[in-house]
Amino acid sequence: MFEFLMGVEFLLLLVLVGVSGATGYAANHLKYVGESESSFRLWLKAAKVGVYIGTALIMVWALDIMIIFENYGWLFIMDRVLNLLPLLSLPAAIVLIFALPNLSREANKKSLLFFIVSVHVMTVGAVLAFFLVTIDIPAIPNTKDLLIYGGALIISAGLLWLYHGRRIRILEKRLPRFSIRIIRGAVYFVLVFVVAITGLVVSQRMSEFPGRMNMVHHHTADFGGGDSSLDENTNAHHDDHDSNSDSKPISVVELKGPQTDIPDKKYVLYAETKKIRLASGETIEAWTFNGQSPGPELVANEGDLVEVRLVNKNIDSGVTIHWHGVDVPNGEDGVPGMTQDAVMPGESYTYRFVVNEEGTHWYHSHQQSSIQVQKGLFGAFIIHPSSQHETKTMDTTIVAHDWITPDGRNIPALDTADTFQRKMVNPGTPVRLRLVNAGNLTRTFSLNGVPFKVVAIDGFELNEPGTLTTSLLRIGGGGRYDVEFIMPDTAVTLAMLMEGKPIGIVYSPDGHGKQNVLDEGEVLDITKYGSPAQTPFNTSTVFDRTFTLILDQTYFGVYNGEAGQQWVINGKTFPDTPTLMVKEGDLVKTTFVNRSFADHPMHLHGHHVQVISKNGKPISGSPLVLDTVNIEPGETFEVAFLANNPGLWMDHCHNLDHAQKGMTMHVAYENVYTPFAIGSETVNSPE
């Protein structure tokens, strides 16, 4: 519904630009008053019809915006009301109320000029509105936007008045030949085309990143209504947390895990290129950890000191490891240009950190991640509870991913299985399936043949999850669901649903069970699943900082020298996206609003967030503590976290293609800085 309403808006504005342009063309011919009576009346009639159609389109557009407001709220239409509505309605009102009633064949020169100019200003308003929706979205309107675009409308009115006034005076003396008018129109068209192309080229050049720059930009600082100086304050939330009271700057390289203690778990991961074969026989040119993709499953217990040595054998662009969902110290986060330099061929880098959470997590390269994760540089990271007792549970991790063949075809797979697989499980065996979505797109799973429970999401155990039978599970990019069931005497089918044939795994007592895919059902709403319990945050919590983040898209723009569709936060792409400024101990609330046509799984590094509400309603199920919040089109999520892990942290869309196109921002703690940088003069390309 939301995508339909926004699509209708786009089409209405596009048609309005065309109608307004045609109306302006017709009105322009009224200057040629020396022509025949019939010619004048024909052009006048065309101009009137265009005005009426344009006005009707504006009214339908306003109705569409009202419907969006009624269904989704103010945050979805505030820029339309404050920025677009004046640009569209004021010129149209002037034409209808003042200019049109005074116009006739006998009209004086001034009323004719007034009509022509007001119609053309109406055209300018339509073009500006279309520009704001497609190229330069003022997601959170401010005085600057109102002055710029309102001023542009007023200035254009003045310039049009001068131009058309002069033309009318000239045309009173002599009318140019038709051929001259055609040539003049062609010249104007070519001039507009040249200006547009020149503007595009200049914009591309200006958008290119410098050879070396910081990832965190304080000129875009958003203090969330908190203390903009980030000086020490007396807020009770800071009493036990403020470790930076001396205001001494701290480098990210100082925010590391234990460097001398003996690790409880120790791994070495070799990054290298290698061909891998999918279950169907398809061969993929992959980038792997230890010659396999997914990479080796890393296993630890809660409280363990983990050491992982990364060795880059032959990944020319360099590689790092980010621990997705594990709240490591900032210096261990694996973001090139922020917490380290990329590890180049022949080099190694050692990560050391204590795991203070449990559950299903994963690791992946954060260097050119839209490319490197797709090519296979990822793996599962499972952290067991420190109090876990040995059971006979069948515990297995299944990673969803999309492989690209050498000829460019996209092949969805579970691990490396791009066909249905069959596995034997003894009846009565407790089964835990750890579903990891390592792809960009939201994936829908079904489990058929047995009652089951979703016991954990993003590694966080749910409170009293209910039994499900026909529910579908939608997992956003980077997200994880843990599913449990008791193996029956009959076959159980896990399927990943998509266009075309589904893929999956059939579990059966003999290992030869027949697949029976559940492809219809209601998607599980995780905000209503399970039972409520006490949580640190709720809708009445008083927060130190509150941020509003509008996730949107532009239909055309430029980013780092490339033109095309852009994914934006508050109307901007990185590095102009907000930098969320916090102080250790702050209680922070963030509102995510998705006004685009795509899902955005937003992932904050170094922290978990608690979901407070969805679409304005407090969650009614189990507490939800996530590291990746998937926001679908038309949805609004309020999430909260305690700022308890000092550093400079990425907060980005985990559809990594969106992050690569600019849907990235940062959370920055006071007094923390990085000595690393990004840009063409460095080896670092984080996404």
C-alpha positions in Angstrom: 0.0 0.0 0.0 2.8 2.4 1.0 4.8 1.8 -2.2 1.6 2.3 -4.3 0.8 5.6 -2.7 4.4 6.9 -3.1 4.4 5.6 -6.7 1.2 7.5 -7.3 2.8 10.7 -6.0 5.8 10.3 -8.3 3.5 9.8 -11.3 1.3 12.7 -10.4 4.3 15.1 -10.1 5.8 13.8 -13.3 2.6 14.3 -15.2 2.2 17.7 -13.5 5.6 18.8 -14.8 4.6 17.8 -18.3 1.2 19.5 -18.1 2.7 22.6 -16.6 5.3 22.8 -19.3 2.7 22.5 -22.0 0.5 25.1 -20.3 3.5 27.5 -20.1 4.1 26.8 -23.8 0.5 27.7 -24.6 0.6 30.8 -22.4 3.8 32.0 -24.0 2.0 32.2 -27.4 -0.4 34.8 -25.9 2.4 37.3 -26.3 1.9 37.3 -30.0 -1.1 39.5 -29.7 -0.7 40.7 -33.3 -1.8 37.3 -34.6 -5.4 36.4 -35.5 -8.3 36.4 -33.1 -8.8 32.6 -33.6 -5.1 31.9 -32.9 -5.2 33.9 -29.7 -8.4 32.2 -28.5 -7.0 28.8 -29.3 -3.9 29.4 -27.3 -5.9 31.0 -24.5 -8.2 28.0 -24.3 -5.2 25.6 -24.2 -3.7 27.6 -21.4 -6.9 27.6 -19.4 -7.3 23.8 -19.9 -3.7 23.3 -18.8 -4.3 25.4 -15.7 -7.4 23.5 -14.7 -5.7 20.1 -15.3 -2.7 21.2 -13.4 -4.8 22.4 -10.5 -6.7 19.1 -10.5 -3.4 17.2 -10.4 -2.2 19.2 -7.4 -5.5 18.5 -5.6 -5.2 14.7 -6.3 -1.5 14.9 -5.1 -2.7 16.6 -1.9 -5.3 13.9 -1.4 -2.6 11.2 -1.9 -0.5 13.0 0.7 -3.4 13.1 3.2 -4.0 9.4 2.8 -0.3 8.7 3.5 -0.6 10.9 6.6 -3.7 9.1 7.8 -2.0 5.7 7.4 1.6 6.4 8.3 1.9 9.6 10.1 3.5 13.1 10.0 7.1 12.0 9.6 6.2 10.5 6.2 4.8 13.7 4.7 6.2 16.6 6.6 8.6 17.7 3.8 5.7 17.4 1.4 3.5 19.8 3.4 6.2 22.3 4.4 8.2 22.4 1.2 6.3 21.0 -1.7 2.8 22.2 -0.9 3.7 26.0 -1.0 5.6 25.5 -4.2 2.6 23.9 -5.9 -0.4 25.6 -4.3 0.6 29.2 -4.1 1.4 29.7 -7.9 -1.8 27.8 -8.8 -3.9 29.9 -6.5 -2.5 33.1 -7.9 -3.3 31.9 -11.5 -6.8 30.9 -10.6 -7.8 33.7 -8.3 -6.0 36.7 -9.8 -4.5 36.1 -13.2 -7.1 34.0 -15.1 -10.3 36.0 -14.3 -8.8 39.3 -15.7 -7.6 37.8 -19.0 -9.3 38.2 -22.3 -8.6 39.3 -25.9 -9.1 42.9 -24.8 -7.0 42.5 -21.7 -4.4 45.2 -21.2 -0.7 44.5 -21.5 -0.2 44.3 -17.7 -2.9 41.6 -17.1 -1.5 39.6 -20.0 2.0 39.8 -18.6 0.7 38.8 -15.2 -1.1 35.7 -16.6 1.9 34.6 -18.6 4.3 35.1 -15.7 2.1 33.4 -13.1 1.6 30.3 -15.4 5.3 30.0 -15.9 5.9 30.4 -12.1 3.4 27.6 -11.7 5.6 25.5 -14.0 8.7 26.4 -12.0 6.9 25.3 -8.8 6.1 22.0 -10.3 9.7 21.5 -11.5 11.1 22.4 -8.1 8.6 20.0 -6.4 9.6 17.2 -8.7 13.3 18.0 -8.1 12.8 17.8 -4.4 11.1 14.4 -4.6 13.5 12.8 -7.0 16.9 14.4 -6.4 17.2 16.5 -3.3 14.8 15.3 -0.6 14.5 17.7 2.3 13.6 14.8 4.6 13.5 17.0 7.8 12.5 20.4 6.6 14.3 23.4 8.0 14.4 27.2 7.5 17.3 26.9 5.1 15.3 24.7 2.7 12.3 27.0 2.9 14.5 30.0 2.1 16.3 28.3 -0.8 13.4 26.9 -2.7 10.9 29.6 -1.7 13.5 32.1 -2.7 14.1 30.3 -6.0 10.4 30.6 -6.8 10.3 34.3 -6.0 13.5 35.1 -7.9 12.2 33.1 -10.9 9.0 35.2 -10.8 11.0 38.4 -10.9 13.2 37.3 -13.7 10.2 36.0 -15.7 8.4 39.3 -15.2 11.4 41.2 -16.6 11.9 38.8 -19.5 8.3 38.6 -20.6 7.7 42.3 -20.1 10.6 43.1 -22.5 9.4 40.5 -25.0 5.9 41.9 -25.1 7.2 45.4 -25.7 9.3 44.1 -28.6 6.5 42.1 -30.1 4.1 45.1 -30.1 6.4 46.6 -32.7 7.0 43.6 -34.9 6.3 39.8 -34.9 9.2 37.5 -35.8 8.8 35.0 -38.6 7.7 31.5 -37.6 11.1 30.1 -38.5 12.8 32.5 -36.2 10.6 31.4 -33.3 11.5 27.8 -34.0 15.2 28.6 -34.0 14.8 30.6 -30.8 13.0 27.6 -29.1 15.7 25.2 -30.3 18.4 27.5 -28.9 16.7 27.6 -25.6 16.3 23.8 -25.5 20.0 23.4 -26.3 20.9 25.9 -23.7 18.9 24.1 -21.0 20.4 20.7 -22.1 24.0 22.1 -22.0 23.4 23.6 -18.5 21.9 20.3 -17.3 24.9 18.3 -18.6 27.4 20.8 -17.2 25.6 20.7 -13.9 25.8 16.9 -13.9 29.5 16.8 -14.7 30.3 19.5 -12.1 28.2 17.7 -9.5 30.0 14.4 -10.2 33.4 16.0 -9.8 32.3 17.8 -6.6 30.9 14.6 -5.1 34.2 12.7 -5.4 35.8 11.9 -2.1 39.2 13.5 -1.4 42.3 11.4 -1.5 42.3 11.2 2.3 39.5 12.0 4.7 38.0 11.1 8.1 35.0 8.8 8.3 33.4 10.7 11.1 32.4 14.3 10.2 31.5 16.6 13.1 30.2 19.3 10.7 27.1 17.0 10.5 26.9 16.5 14.2 23.4 15.8 15.6 23.3 16.1 19.4 19.8 14.7 19.7 18.5 17.5 21.9 21.3 16.8 24.4 24.2 19.0 25.5 25.9 20.2 22.3 29.1 20.8 24.1 29.2 17.3 25.5 30.6 18.8 28.7 30.4 16.8 32.0 26.9 17.1 33.4 25.2 15.9 36.5 22.7 13.6 34.9 22.4 10.5 37.1 22.8 8.2 34.1 26.5 9.2 34.0 27.4 8.7 37.6 28.8 5.2 37.2 29.7 5.2 33.5 31.8 8.3 32.7 35.3 7.1 32.3 36.4 10.2 30.3 35.8 12.8 32.9 39.2 14.3 32.4 38.2 15.1 28.8 41.4 13.6 27.5 41.2 12.6 23.8 41.3 8.8 23.3 42.4 7.1 20.2 40.4 4.0 18.9 43.7 2.1 19.0 43.6 2.4 22.8 40.1 0.8 23.0 41.2 -2.8 22.6 40.6 -6.1 24.2 43.0 -7.8 26.6 46.4 -8.0 24.9 48.4 -10.2 27.2 46.0 -12.8 28.7 46.0 -16.3 27.4 43.0 -16.7 25.1 40.3 -19.3 25.7 39.7 -19.8 22.0 42.2 -19.2 19.3 41.7 -19.2 15.6 43.6 -18.4 12.4 41.7 -17.3 9.3 43.4 -17.2 5.9 41.7 -15.0 3.3 42.3 -16.3 -0.2 40.7 -16.8 -3.6 39.4 -20.2 -4.4 36.9 -21.9 -6.7 34.0 -23.6 -4.8 31.4 -25.9 -6.1 27.7 -25.5 -5.3 25.4 -28.5 -4.7 24.0 -28.1 -8.2 27.5 -28.4 -9.7 27.9 -24.7 -10.5 31.4 -23.4 -10.0 31.9 -20.0 -8.3 35.0 -17.9 -8.2 34.9 -17.2 -4.5 36.9 -15.3 -1.8 37.2 -17.6 1.2 38.4 -18.0 4.7 40.6 -21.1 5.0 39.5 -22.2 1.5 35.8 -22.4 2.3 32.7 -20.3 2.2 31.0 -19.9 4.6 34.3 -19.7 6.5 35.0 -21.9 9.5 32.3 -21.7 12.2 33.9 -20.0 15.2 32.6 -21.3 18.5 33.2 -19.8 22.0 31.5 -19.7 25.4 30.2 -16.5 27.0 33.0 -14.9 28.9 35.8 -16.4 26.8 38.8 -14.4 25.6 38.8 -15.0 21.8 41.9 -14.5 19.6 41.6 -14.5 15.9 44.6 -14.0 13.6 43.6 -12.8 10.1 46.1 -13.6 7.4 45.6 -12.1 3.9 47.0 -14.5 1.3 46.0 -12.9 -1.9 43.0 -10.6 -1.6 44.4 -7.7 -3.6 42.0 -5.0 -2.2 42.8 -5.9 1.4 40.5 -7.4 4.0 39.3 -7.0 7.6 37.0 -8.9 9.9 33.9 -7.3 11.6 32.2 -9.3 14.3 28.5 -8.8 13.5 26.4 -8.7 16.6 29.3 -9.0 19.0 29.8 -5.9 21.1 33.6 -5.9 21.0 35.8 -2.9 22.1 36.0 -0.3 19.4 39.5 -1.1 18.4 38.6 -4.6 17.5 35.6 -3.7 15.3 37.3 -4.4 12.0 36.3 -1.3 10.1 39.0 -0.1 7.7 39.7 3.6 8.0 38.0 3.8 11.4 39.5 1.2 13.7 42.4 -0.2 11.6 43.9 -0.2 8.2 42.9 -2.9 5.8 45.1 -6.0 5.9 46.9 -6.2 2.5 48.3 -9.3 0.8 51.1 -10.9 2.9 50.0 -9.0 6.0 48.2 -10.2 9.1 46.2 -8.7 12.0 45.2 -10.1 15.3 41.8 -9.5 17.0 41.4 -10.1 20.8 38.3 -9.6 22.7 36.1 -11.0 25.5 32.6 -12.2 24.4 30.1 -10.9 26.8 27.0 -12.1 25.0 25.7 -15.4 23.7 23.8 -16.7 20.7 24.1 -16.8 16.9 26.4 -14.2 15.3 28.5 -14.0 12.2 31.7 -12.4 11.0 32.6 -10.9 7.6 35.0 -8.5 5.9 34.1 -4.8 6.2 36.5 -3.8 3.4 34.5 -3.2 0.2 31.9 -5.3 2.0 29.3 -5.0 -0.8 31.8 -7.0 -3.0 33.7 -9.1 -0.5 30.8 -10.5 1.5 29.0 -11.3 -1.7 32.1 -13.2 -2.9 32.2 -15.3 0.2 34.3 -13.6 3.0 31.9 -14.5 5.9 31.2 -17.2 8.4 29.2 -18.0 11.5 30.2 -17.1 15.0 28.4 -19.1 17.7 28.6 -18.2 21.4 27.2 -20.7 23.9 26.0 -19.7 27.3 28.5 -20.1 30.1 26.0 -22.2 32.0 25.1 -24.5 29.1 24.5 -28.1 29.9 25.4 -30.8 27.4 22.3 -32.2 25.6 21.7 -34.4 22.6 20.4 -31.4 20.6 21.1 -31.3 16.9 22.5 -27.8 16.7 23.2 -26.6 13.1 23.9 -23.3 11.5 22.4 -22.5 8.0 23.7 -19.4 6.2 21.6 -17.9 3.4 23.6 -16.2 0.7 23.5 -15.1 -3.0 26.3 -16.3 -5.2 27.1 -14.6 -8.5 28.3 -16.8 -11.3 31.1 -15.8 -13.7 28.5 -15.0 -16.3 26.6 -12.7 -13.9 23.7 -15.0 -12.8 22.5 -14.7 -9.2 22.1 -18.0 -7.4 20.5 -18.0 -3.9 21.8 -20.8 -1.6 21.9 -22.1 1.9 25.6 -22.4 2.6 26.7 -23.8 -0.8 23.4 -25.7 -1.4 21.4 -24.2 -4.2 19.1 -27.2 -4.4 17.0 -29.1 -1.9 19.2 -31.2 0.5 18.2 -34.2 2.6 19.5 -35.0 6.1 18.7 -37.7 8.6 17.6 -36.9 12.1 16.4 -39.5 14.6 12.8 -39.0 15.9 12.6 -37.3 19.3 15.8 -35.4 18.8 15.7 -31.7 19.8 16.7 -29.6 16.8 18.0 -26.1 16.8 18.4 -24.4 13.4 20.4 -21.2 13.5 19.3 -19.2 10.4 21.7 -16.5 9.3 21.0 -14.1 6.4 24.3 -13.1 5.0 22.8 -11.6 1.9 21.5 -8.1 1.2 17.8 -8.9 0.6 15.2 -9.9 3.1 14.6 -13.6 3.0 11.5 -15.5 3.9 11.7 -19.0 5.5 9.0 -21.6 6.2 9.2 -24.7 8.3 6.6 -27.4 7.5 5.8 -30.7 9.2 6.3 -29.9 12.8 5.3 -27.3 15.5 8.2 -25.0 16.2 9.4 -22.0 18.2 11.6 -19.0 17.3 13.7 -19.0 20.5 16.1 -16.3 19.7 16.6 -13.3 17.3 20.0 -11.8 16.7 21.4 -14.0 19.5 18.9 -12.7 22.1 16.7 -15.3 23.7 13.0 -14.5 23.5 10.7 -14.7 26.6 8.2 -17.5 26.4 8.0 -17.9 22.7 4.7 -19.5 21.5 4.4 -22.5 19.3 4.0 -21.9 15.6 2.9 -24.1 12.7 2.2 -22.0 9.6 4.0 -18.7 10.3 6.6 -17.5 7.8 9.8 -16.0 9.0 11.2 -12.8 7.3 14.9 -12.2 8.1 16.5 -8.9 7.0 20.0 -8.7 5.7 22.5 -9.5 8.5 19.7 -10.8 10.9 19.5 -14.2 12.6 16.6 -16.4 13.8 17.1 -19.5 16.0 14.3 -22.0 15.5 13.7 -25.1 17.7 11.5 -28.2 17.3 11.4 -31.8 18.3 12.0 -34.1 15.4 8.8 -36.1 14.6 8.5 -39.5 12.9 7.8 -37.8 9.6 9.7 -35.4 7.3 10.2 -31.7 8.1 10.9 -29.2 5.4 12.8 -26.0 5.9 12.5 -23.8 2.8 13.7 -20.4 1.7 10.9 -18.9 -0.4 11.6 -16.7 -3.4 10.6 -16.2 -7.0 11.0 -19.4 -8.9 11.7 -22.6 -7.1 12.4 -22.6 -3.4 15.5 -24.2 -1.9 15.9 -25.8 1.5 16.6 -28.9 3.6 14.3 -31.9 4.2 15.0 -33.6 7.6 13.6 -37.1 8.0 14.3 -40.3 10.0 15.8 -42.1 7.0 17.4 -39.1 5.2 15.2 -39.6 2.1 12.1 -37.6 3.1 10.0 -35.9 0.4 10.0 -32.1 0.4 6.7 -30.5 1.3 7.1 -26.7 1.1 4.8 -24.4 3.1 4.7 -21.4 0.7 1.7 -19.5 2.1 1.1 -18.2 5.6 1.2 -15.1 7.7 4.6 -13.5 8.4 5.5 -13.7 12.0 5.3 -10.2 13.6 8.2 -10.4 16.1 6.9 -7.3 18.0 3.8 -9.4 19.1 5.5 -12.7 19.6 6.3 -14.2 23.0 5.4 -12.7 26.4 6.3 -9.3 27.9 9.0 -8.9 30.6 10.8 -6.2 32.4 13.0 -4.1 30.2 15.5 -1.3 30.6 13.5 1.0 28.3 9.9 1.7 27.6 7.7 4.5 26.1 7.9 6.5 29.3 11.6 6.5 29.7 13.3 9.9 29.8 16.1 9.8 27.3 19.2 12.0 27.2 19.3 12.1 23.4 16.6 11.4 20.8 17.3 11.1 17.1 15.0 10.9 14.1 16.4 9.2 11.0 14.4 9.3 7.7 15.5 6.4 5.4 14.7 7.4 1.8 15.8 7.2 -1.8 16.4 9.6 -4.6 15.6 8.6 -8.1 18.8 10.3 -9.4 21.8 11.8 -7.8 25.6 11.7 -7.6 27.8 9.9 -5.1 31.6 9.8 -5.1 31.7 10.6 -8.8 29.0 8.2 -9.9 25.5 9.1 -11.0 22.4 7.0 -10.4 19.8 6.2 -7.7 20.9 7.0 -4.2 19.9 5.7 -0.7 19.8 8.5 1.8 19.5 9.2 5.5 17.7 12.5 6.3 18.0 13.4 2.6 21.8 13.0 2.6 24.4 10.4 1.6 27.7 9.7 3.5 29.7 11.8 4.4 26.9 14.3 4.8 24.7 11.9 6.8 24.1 12.7 10.5 26.8 11.9 13.1 25.0 11.0 16.3 26.9 12.5 19.1 26.6 10.7 22.5 28.3 10.7 25.9 29.1 7.5 27.8 26.1 6.7 30.0 23.6 8.4 27.8 20.2 6.8 27.3 19.6 7.2 23.6 16.4 6.8 21.5 16.4 6.6 17.7 13.3 6.7 15.5 13.8 5.1 12.1 11.3 6.0 9.4 11.4 4.1 6.1 10.0 6.2 3.3 11.7 4.3 0.5 10.5 1.3 -1.6 13.1 -1.1 -0.1 13.8 -2.8 3.2 16.6 -1.3 5.3 18.2 -3.6 7.9 19.9 -1.0 10.1 22.9 -2.3 11.9 24.6 -0.3 14.7 28.1 -1.6 15.5 29.2 -2.1 19.1 25.8 -2.0 20.6 22.5 -3.8 20.8 19.2 -1.9 20.7 15.9 -2.6 22.4 12.8 -2.1 20.2 10.3 0.1 22.0 7.6 0.5 19.4 6.6 -0.3 15.9 4.4 2.1 13.8 3.7 4.1 16.9 2.5 1.2 19.0 4.6 -0.3 21.9 5.7 -3.8 21.3 3.4 -6.3 23.0 5.4 -9.5 22.8 8.8 -10.6 24.2 11.4 -7.9 24.7 13.4 -7.5 21.5 17.1 -6.8 21.7 18.6 -6.6 18.3 21.7 -5.6 16.5 20.1 -5.4 13.1 16.6 -3.8 12.8 14.9 -4.5 9.5 12.6 -1.6 8.6 10.2 -2.3 5.7 8.7 0.4 3.5 6.1 2.4 5.4 7.3 1.3 8.8 8.5 3.3 11.8 10.6 1.8 14.6 11.7 3.3 17.9 14.7 1.7 19.4 16.9 2.6 22.4 20.3 1.8 23.7 22.6 2.6 26.6 25.8 4.3 25.4 28.2 2.0 27.2 30.9 1.2 24.7 33.0 4.2 23.9 34.3 4.6 20.4 33.4 5.7 16.8 30.8 3.3 15.5 29.3 2.7 12.1 25.5 2.6 11.9 24.5 1.6 8.4 22.0 -0.3 6.2 23.1 -4.0 6.0 21.8 -4.2 2.5 25.5 -3.6 1.7 24.7 -2.3 -1.8 22.7 0.5 -0.1 25.6 1.2 2.3 28.0 1.3 -0.7 25.7 4.0 -2.2 25.8 6.2 0.9 23.3 4.9 3.5 25.9 5.0 6.2 26.3 7.2 9.3 28.1 7.0 12.6 27.6 7.2 16.4 30.5 9.1 18.0 31.4 9.3 21.6 33.0 12.4 23.1 36.7 12.7 23.0 37.3 9.6 20.9 39.3 10.0 17.7 40.8 7.8 15.0 44.3 8.1 13.4 43.0 6.2 10.3 41.5 7.6 7.2 39.7 6.6 4.0 40.1 7.7 0.4 42.0 6.9 -2.7 45.3 7.7 -1.1 44.7 5.0 1.6 44.1 1.3 1.4 40.7 1.6 3.2 37.3 1.2 1.6 34.7 0.6 4.3 31.1 0.0 3.4 
